[in-house]
Amino acid sequence: QDMTYSRIEQQDEPSSFLSEQNPLDTKNPRVQSAGANRGRNIKGKPVKAEHFVNEEQEVIPKKPEIKKLEIKVYNLDTDDVIRNATVVLEEIDFKGMTDKNGVCAIPANRLKNGNVVVSHEDFFGMIEEYGENGFPVKDGGEKSFTLIPKPKRGGDVEIRFVPGNRKSCFKFRVLTEEESPSYSANNVTWGSKVTGKEIVTLKNLMTKKGITRIVGEIDNLEEFLHPESTIIVSSHKNVEPIEIHAPYYINIKNKIYLDLGFFSNPSQNSQFIEVNTYTEKMPQLNSYLKEYQIFLNYLHHSKGSLKNLLGYNDHGKKTEDFDMVASGTKIANHLEKYGIELTNLPYFISSAIMEEGDYSLRELERKFMKLRPPFNFVDNGVSSAEDQE
């Protein structure tokens, strides 16, 4: 999709005598005369080239070339270009729209440092920094933005998997209290418009009660773990990427599942509760919810930072990238001091595990600090058997 820019040089008009007769006719006496006298004065003596000066010719300064930055905008689901997307650069007070080819051209000569903001009423907008701390703009060129479509109806929720290699390797499973085929037909829409991309739409989810759990079935783990693979959860007002991590803690056999997370009484609390854990056994609708509720209520109703509540201040080790890590055993021992005994703690924090076996504080903060109470997933009662794998 790179576009090459070229400047057409305008040639000078041919001289009058060459325009009247064939310039390649060496038998023409005017051509012979011109050749014979080239580089000589009227007495036949040679002269230097710099002496040939047209006194009537004006020196016109060459205008600086205007470099262009072309912003090109695409639809994530279809890979089609998006027309009439708005592009804003506050640094140069620029506001433009993409054309029928999804392109908005911006003069790049005055650009130094700032942000490109791309938006469209039917898509979630994007903002990206350019210049010293972002993508280069000095020489112009092309920059692509891929926007995520908003659900068409206000109560819908959409969940996407976009494979880095565009190869099919993953599919969603939706668990609800109503497992009948008629429920799925009326409330769930499956779509895969481009090879490898998986899209599921949960119709009118924000008007419903109970638990709706999302599980991923992984057919090819290597393809799934591609660095550019992405999972995205979006409602009409919010979009949230889910971090994909490597399963250092599981013995990979034939097939594994990703317990992505769930909605609990979305008509009252619209947030997606992330779990993000690999398992060799297909999770059930209420698996681990009772303990997860206890754990989240402890984190959000206790005083202190997450670093204090999980014991990183006492047992954590700093890393070179300004993170902190601690072992699962030390985190569990710290929680037990406050009466929080969790059989399934590794299941809840596994998305933060590092290759060495310790857990990243930065990842736990990303996962848990965005959530907000109340956490009452099992207030209506759930048996102990349902809360176990």
ROKE-38439 format. One record per atom (N, C-alpha, C): z, x, y. Coordinates in steps of 0.05 Angstrom, whole numbers, plus 5000, padded with zeros to 4 digits. Example, Ala and Ser with C-alpha at 12.3 -4.5 7.8 and 13.67 -1.06 7.14 Angstrom:
REM residues 2
515652644886 515652464910 515652644934 514252574955 514352734979 515752585001 
//
This chain:
REM residues 389
500050164976 500050005000 500050175025 499750455022 499550625045 496950565059 497050575085 494650525101 494050775117 491550855118 490751095132 489551025158 490551145179 489451095206 487551305213 485251235226 483251435235 482451365263 481751565279 480851525306 477851595307 476251415317 473351465318 472751605344 471751845343 471051995367 468351895377 468251825403 465751735415 464051975423 461651985414 459852205419 458652185447 458052415459 456752425485 453952315483 453052195504 450252095505 448352335503 446152315488 444352535486 443052595514 442252855518 440952925543 438352775547 437452765572 435152595579 432652695565 432252965564 429753055552 429653025522 432053035509 432052995480 431852705473 432552525491 432352245486 429452145489 427852295503 425152215508 423352305484 423952535472 422152635451 423852715427 422552765405 423952835380 425453095383 428153105381 429653345386 429053565364 428053475341 427453675320 424553775321 422953695341 420153775343 419954045357 420054255341 420054525353 417454605365 415354445361 412754505374 412654395402 414554225409 414554115436 415154335456 413554365477 413954575496 416554575511 417754335514 420354315528 422554415511 422254375484 424254485466 423954785465 421454885464 421055175464 422255305489 421755175511 422755285537 425755295537 426955075528 429855065527 431055285510 429755325486 430655535468 430255815479 427955845493 427356115503 429256195525 430056015542 431756075565 434656055560 435455975535 438355935530 439756205532 441856205548 443456445550 442356655569 440356595586 439256785605 439156665633 439256845653 438956755681 435956745687 435356685712 432456645719 430956905717 432157135718 430757385715 430657475686 431757315667 431557385639 433857555629 435957595646 438257755637 440357575624 441657675603 443657515589 446057455608 447257225604 449657145619 451857045600 454357055608 456556965591 456756655590 457856565568 457956275564 459656135585 461756275595 463556135613 462256085640 459956205645 458556155670 457155895671 456755765647 455455505646 457455295653 457555205678 459455015688 457954795702 458354545694 457254325708 459154245731 458254315756 460054265778 460553965783 458853795773 459153505778 460953375756 461553525734 463153405712 466053405719 467353175714 470253145720 471853195694 474053335697 475853385674 477653145671 477252995649 478852755643 481152825624 483652795632 485852865614 485852685589 486352805566 486352665541 488852495538 488552245532 490852065529 492352135503 495052125504 496452175479 495951955459 495752035434 495251845412 497651665408 497151405408 499351215403 499751185373 502051275364 502751245336 503950975331 503450865307 504350605300 506150615276 508350455277 510050405254 509350125245 508350105220 507649845209 509849745190 511049525198 513049395181 511649185164 511949215138 510649025119 512748875104 512548615102 514648445091 513648295066 515348305045 514548195019 516647995009 515747814992 517447614978 518447744952 521047764948 522147884924 521247754898 521047484898 520447344874 517547374865 515747374884 512847364878 511347614885 512547794900 511248034910 509047974931 508747714939 506847644960 507947734987 506047765006 506847835034 507947585047 509647625067 510847405082 509747395110 508547175117 507447135144 509647025163 509347085189 511146975209 514047055206 514547285194 517247395194 517747525221 520147505232 520747625258 521747905254 520748095271 521548375270 522648445298 525148555298 526448615324 527348905323 526749055345 527849315350 529049325378 531749315380 533049295406 532649545422 532249775410 532050025424 529850025445 527549895438 525249885456 524749595465 526749425460 526449135468 523949015457 523549055431 521148955417 521848725399 520148515401 520348285383 517548205375 516948195350 514248125340 514347965315 511947885306 511747725281 509747855262 510247815236 508247915217 505747735217 503447865212 500947715212 500347615184 497847525180 497147405154 497247605131 497247865138 497548075118 500448165114 502348025127 505148095126 505848345141 504248415162 504648665176 505348615205 507148765216 507848765245 507649055254 505749115272 505349385282 507049435307 508449665308 510249735329 509450005340 509250045367 508750305378 511150495373 510650715360 512850895350 513451115369 511951155390 512251395407 515051405420 516151175427 518751175441 521151135422 520651105397 522851055378 524351315373 527051295373 528751515366 530751445345 532751275353 534851195333 535550895339 535650745317 536350465320 536150315294 535850055296 535649885272 533149705274 531949665251 529849465248 531149215235 530848985248 531948735238 529548555231 529448465205 527248295196 528548035186 527347805195 528547545188 526347335185 527047125171 525246895167 527046665158 526446425168 528246195163 528446125133 526546205116 526646135088 527646365071 528446585083 529346825068 531846935081 533347095065 535547245076 534447485091 535447535115 534547755132 535448025122 534248235133 534948505126 535148665152 536848865151 537149055173 537249335161 535749525173 535649795163 535549985187 537050205185 537150405206 534750595204 533750675227 531650875228 532551105246 531151325244 531751555261 533351765247 535251885261 536752115251 538252045225 539451805224 540951725200 539551515183 537051475188 535551275172 532851365165 530951185161 528251265153 526751375177 524851565172 523551705195 521551525209 521351555235 519451395251 517851565270 518351825272 517151995291 514151995289 513051995265 510152005261 508951735254 510451515258 509451255251 509451215221 507351095211 507151045182 507750755175 508650715150 509150445140 511850425128 513250205132 515850155120 515849865109 516649835084 516649575071 519449455070 519549195073 522049045070 521448815050 523248775031 522948565011 525248365015 524548125022 526647925029 527147735005 529647655003 530547474981 530347184991 528847014976 528646734983 531346594983 531746415002 534146245001 533646014982 535745914969 535345664953 534245444970 532545274959 531145074974 533044844983 535244804967 537144594973 539844714979 541344594997 543844705006 545944744985 545944564964 547944584943 547244754920 544844874920 543845034897 544945314899 545145444875 545745724873 543545854856 542646094865 540646234850 541746514842 541046594817 541946854807 539446994797 539047244806 536647394799 537247654786 535547734768 535548014758 532748124764 532648354778 530148484784 530148764771 528548804750 528549054735 527249274751 528349514750 527249744765 524449814755 523949784729 521349864718 519449624714 520349394723 518649154721 518149084691 520049144674 519749084646 521948894638 521248694622 523148494613 525248624595 527848594602 529948714586 532548564587 532648334600 535148194606 534547904611 536347724601 536047444607 538847324610 538947114627 541446984634 542146764613 544746734610 545846504595 547846364613 547746094615 549545944632 551345774614 554045824618 556045674602 557445474620 557545224611 558945014626 560544844606 562244664617 563744484600 562044284586 559644234598 557744044586 555444214575 555444244549 553444414536 550944254526 550744004533 548643834522 545943924534 543743884519 541043954529 540343794554 541243544556 540643384579 541943494604 544343614601 545643734625 544043974634 543244144616 541744384624 539044304637 537744104626 535144014636 535343914665 537543774671 537943654697 539243844717 540544054708 542144214726 541444504727 539744604709 539044884709 536044914707 534945084725 532045144724 531745444719 529945504700 529445784694 526745864705 526546104716 524046194727 523746494724 521346584719 520646874718 517846894728 517546904755 514946894767 513347154765 514747374763 513447634760 514647774736 513047924722 513948054697 516548194699 518448124681 521048254680 523148124698 522447974719 524447854736 525447594724 528147564725 529347324714 530747184737 530246924739 531346764761 532446504748 534946444754 536146184745 537246044770 536545784772 537545614794 539545414783 541945414794 544045224786 543945004807 542844774799 542344554818 544944424826 545244384852 547544244864 550144344854 550344604848 552844714837 555144684857 554544694883 556644684903 557944404906 556944214891 558143944891 559743894865 559944094848 561144054821 563944174819 565344094798 567944194791 567844354765 570144464757 570244604732 569144884733 568745004710 567845284707 564945294700 563445454714 560645524707 560545824704 560045924680 560146214675 557346324670 556846564680 554246684678 554446934660 552846944639 552847174621 550047284619 549747544617 547147664613 546847774585 544547724573 543947834547 541948064550 542848304542 541248554547 539748624522 537148634524 535448714501 534749004501 534649134524 534049414526 535849544548 537949674539 539949774558 538849994576 537150164565 535950384580 534350274604 532750064599 531149944620 532949804640 535049664629 536849514646 538349704666 539049944657 540550134673 538850294692 536350234695 534650374714 535950364742 535850584757 537350604783 536450384803 534050274800 533150074819 533449794809 534549754785 535149484775 537249354792 537049084797 538848944815 539448674805 541948584808 542848314803 543848194829 542847954836 543447834862 544347544857 546647464870 547647194869 547347084897 546046844900 545746744927 546046434928 547446344949 547446064956 545846034982 545845804994 544145775018 545245935042 547845995041 549046125064 549846415059 549746495034 550846765027 549146895005 548947165006 547547314986 549347554978 549547604952 551347814943 550147974920 549648234924 548748404902 551148474884 550648484858 552648564838 552048844829 554049014830 553749294823 553149314792 551149464785 550549514757 551649794750 553349804730 554650054722 554050114693 554450364686 553850454658 556250384640 555750294616 557950214597 559050454582 560550624595 561650864582 563650794560 564750544561 567050474544 566250314520 563650284514 562850104492 561050254473 561350184447 559550294427 557150124425 554850224433 552450064435 551250044407 550749804398 549549754372 546849624377 546549374368 543949244370 543649104397 545548944404 545348794429 548148774442 548148784468 550648754483 550248544504 552548444514 552548234534 553848344560 553048234582 554448294607 555748034617 558448034617 559947804627 559947834658 558047704670 557547744699 559747624716 560547384711 562547254727 562346954726 563646804744 563746514742 564346384769 563746124770 564645954793 566845774782 568945734798 571145564791 571445344812 571045094804 571144874823 569544934849 566944984846 565345064869 565244864892 565744604886 565744414908 568044464927 570144604918 572444664935 572544964943 571545134925 571545424930 568845534921 567145604940 564345664933 563845954924 565946114924 565546404918 564946454889 563446664884 562946764857 565046964849 566446914827 568547094818 567247294799 567047544808 565747754792 567547844769 566447884745 567748004723 566348274717 563748264711 562048504709 563048694687 563148594663 564148744640 562248714617 561648944603 560048934579 561748864555 560548724536 561948654512 559948614489 560848674465 559048644442 559148364430 560948204441 561247924431 560747734454 559147524449 558547334469 561047194480 561647224506 564047094518 563946794515 566246674514 566546384515 567046294543 566846034548 567045924575 569646014589 571946004574 574546064586 575746334578 574146504567 575146764557 576546914580 579046994576 580547164593 581347044621 580746784625 581146674652 584046654659 585746604639 588646574646 589846834656 589247064642 590247324652 588847414677 586247344680 584847424704 586047284729 586847034725 588146884746 590747024754 592347104735 594947244740 594447494756 592447654747 591847914759 590947874789 589147694793 588047654821 590147544839 591847364830 594047264847 596047484854 596547664835 598247894841 597048064864 594448124861 593148294881 593048174909 592747904910 592347784936 594847654948 596947634933 599347514944 601647724946 601147964938 603148174941 602648334967 604748444978 604448595002 603548884996 601848985012 600949265008 597949275002 596849515004 594049554998 593549564968 591049534961 590349554932 591149824921 590950034937 591750294929 594650304921 596350164936 599250154929 599749974905 598349744904 598849544884 598049634856 596049824854 595149924828 596250204822 597950304839 599250564833 597650814840 595550784856 593951024863 595451214881 597251104897 598851284915 600551474898 601551374875 603351544859 601851704838 599651594827 598351714804 595451794809 594351714832 591451764836 590852054844 588352124838 587352394845 584952364863 584852524884 582652514903 580152644891 577852544898 575352664889 573852794912 571752944906 570153074926 568752884944 568152644935 566652454952 568652254965 571052344969 573152194984 573951934970 573651914944 574651694928 577351774916 578551594901 580951654885 580551544858 581551684837 581351584810 584151594797 584451414777 586951404762 586351314734 587951384714 587551294687 588351004683 587150874664 587850604658 590750574649 591750774635 594550764625 596450764649 595950934669 597750944692 597650694709 595250574711 594950324725 596550104711 596350094684 597749894669 600749924671 601650174669 604550234671 605650154699 604050194719 604950124746 605149824749 603349664737 603449374739 605849264724 606549394701 608749304685 611449324701 611549514719 613949534735 614449284752 612349144758 612548894775 612248644757 612548684731 612548454713 609848344706 607748504712 604948414706 604048564681 604248424658 603348544633 600748404624 598648554624 595948444619 594748574594 594448424573 593148524549 590248604554 588948464571 586048504575 585448644602 587248804612 586748944637 584149104637 583549264616 581049414616 578549234620 578748994611 576448804614 575948744643 578148724659 577948644687 577048874705 577649124697 577149344715 574949534705 573549454683 571649634670 569349714688 568649544707 566349614724 566949854742 569449944743 570150174759 570550424743 570050414716 570550644700 568550864705 569451114705 567751344709 567151474682 565351664683 564551784657 566851934644 568652034660 570952184649 573151994638 572851734643 574851544633 576751434653 576851554677 578651454698 577251224714 578751094731 577750854745 577550914775 575350844787 574850894816 576250684833 577850774852 579150594871 577050464889 575050614897 573050504915 571650264902 570950284877 569650064863 571449824860 573949874854 575849654851 576249514878 576349664900 576449534926 574049364932 571649474925 569249314929 569249054914 570249064890 570248834872 572248624880 574748704885 576948514888 577548434917 577048614936 577848544964 576048334977 573748294966 571948084977 572747804968 574447784947 575247524937 577447404954 577647144954 579647004970 580946784954 583646744957 585046534943 584046264952 584646044937 586346034913 584946114888 586446214869 585446274842 586846094823 585745874817 586945684799 584945594778 583945784763 581845734743 582845564720 585345584713 586345454688 588745274694 588945164718 591144994724 591244744707 588944654698 588844414682 589544464652 590144724646 590944784619 588744914603 589345134590 587445264572 589045384550 588145354526 589645454502 589545754501 591545874488 591646164485 589146264470 588146104451 585846184436 583346214454 583146024473 580846044492 581046284510 583446384515 583746604533 583446874519 582846864494 582447114479 579447134471 578547374466 575747404458 575447314430 
//
